[in-house]
């Protein structure tokens, strides 16, 4: 059977049967198993500091495109041991652990574990997680998480 006739006569699985019947034998070689996609494993750098997250340093162009902005950690009124950050600074990892990105230099950020006591409107109240006056990222934190774990890169 010539190719045009074979193509017209066969569809789907019938095409393979026709090809085998025409003298084609499948190779004994099996294709390699698919390579599993790398899933980022977020480190568990809890308050004891046992594992430190990676520092993210942006180029000038990246900083401009991400438009990262920060706000300072403030003391909670009436509770000198407690601090607060804007709710927009709070991010969660896939396991549900809360984090905030802290500015550690010009266009450099590090993810810090936080212990949330209470969310009150647009403020997050915490005890002993971050120091008063520490700059935390309030816009661009999800993008920094993507940069830290190479989302979109192979």
Secondary structure, DSSP 4 states (H G I P E B T S, - for coil): --HHHHHHH--THHHHHHHHHTT----SPPPPPPPPPPPP------TT-SSPPPEEE--HHHHHHHT-EEEE-EEETTEEEEEEEEGGG-EE-TT--EEEEEEEETTEEEEEE--EEEEETTEEEEESSS-TT-EEEEESHHHHHHHHTTTT--
